Amino acid sequence: MVTEAGAAVADEVGFAQLSIGLVAERLGVRTPSLYKHVASQADLVHRIAVQAANELADAIRDATQGRAGGDAFTAGAQAMRMYVRKHPGRYAAGNAARPTGPDDPLIAALDRVLASWAAMVRGYGIDPGQKIHVLRMVRTMLHGFATLEVANGFRIDADVEDSFAWMVDFIDHGLRSLDEPR
């Protein structure tokens, strides 16, 4: 309950403004009471990060299920973008937290996100030696676009939907070209 309240607060006020005090206020309790449930602000952020990574993995998985190639990539890209738009604070928490050890649930959650991105590009016939580069490129492009969008970073007078569709199409063409003979 504390994690969910923290995630909701982060989405509403922004990750940078998230505090134990605001979460306590949301739950109608005094701030010291929350320390029975979370050890610190960092612990709260970490818990939100695990939740966010699992939610993002689920969103991409659900969007790509039963799809392949460009259709899977487009659906997964749109799912990631919509998740970041709907949950900017928890998405930011997911990018801020780091695993604390080998048994940290954040590792499993992040592995699920990576597996979701891998499913988005599975149908492209990517050489195994290039897979990590492709996954890093996909993450960079989608993360960059989505975080700029939620920060109102696109100020040029052009339709953002058109730009997103163009970018996804561009990446799709690039990924398809990896499977073409040279």
FENBEL-V300047 format. One record per pair of residues at least 6 apart in sequence whose ideal C-beta (glycine too) atoms are under 8 Angstrom apart, sorted by the first residue. I is the first residue (numbers start at 1). GAP is how many residues later the second one is. If there is no record, write none. Layout:
I;GAP
I;GAP
This chain:
1;26
2;21
2;25
2;32
2;35
2;36
2;42
2;45
3;35
3;41
3;44
3;45
3;48
4;47
5;18
5;21
5;22
6;12
6;17
6;32
6;38
6;39
6;41
6;42
7;41
7;44
7;45
7;80
7;82
7;83
7;86
8;18
9;9
9;13
9;14
9;17
9;80
10;8
10;38
10;79
10;80
10;82
10;83
11;75
11;76
11;77
11;78
11;79
12;77
13;9
13;76
14;74
14;75
14;78
15;73
15;74
15;75
15;77
15;78
15;81
16;76
18;23
18;26
18;27
18;71
18;75
19;22
20;11
20;14
20;15
20;18
20;20
20;21
20;24
21;10
23;11
23;21
24;6
24;7
24;9
24;10
27;7
38;6
38;9
45;48
45;51
45;52
46;51
46;54
46;60
48;42
48;45
48;46
48;49
49;41
49;44
49;45
49;46
49;47
49;48
49;57
49;60
50;47
50;55
50;56
50;59
51;39
52;35
52;38
52;39
52;41
52;42
53;41
53;53
53;56
53;57
53;59
53;60
54;55
54;58
55;28
55;32
55;35
56;24
56;27
56;35
56;38
56;57
56;60
57;52
57;55
57;56
57;58
57;59
59;20
59;21
59;23
59;24
60;16
60;19
60;20
60;23
60;53
60;56
60;57
60;59
60;60
61;51
61;55
61;58
62;17
63;12
63;13
63;15
63;16
64;8
64;11
64;12
64;15
64;52
64;55
64;56
67;8
68;54
68;55
69;54
69;55
69;103
69;107
70;102
70;106
72;47
72;48
72;49
72;50
72;51
73;47
73;48
73;51
73;95
73;98
73;99
73;102
74;94
74;98
76;40
76;41
76;43
76;44
77;43
77;61
77;65
77;87
77;91
77;94
78;86
78;90
80;62
80;66
81;61
81;64
81;65
81;68
81;83
83;8
84;7
84;59
84;62
84;63
84;65
84;66
85;61
85;64
85;65
88;59
88;62
91;55
91;56
92;55
95;48
97;9
98;8
99;7
99;8
99;11
100;6
114;21
117;18
117;21
117;22
118;13
118;17
120;18
121;10
121;13
121;14
121;17
121;54
124;10
124;51
124;52
124;54
124;55
125;53
125;54
126;8
126;49
126;52
126;53
127;51
130;48
134;41
134;44
137;34
138;33
141;26
141;30
145;18
145;19
145;22
147;6
148;6
149;11
154;6
154;9
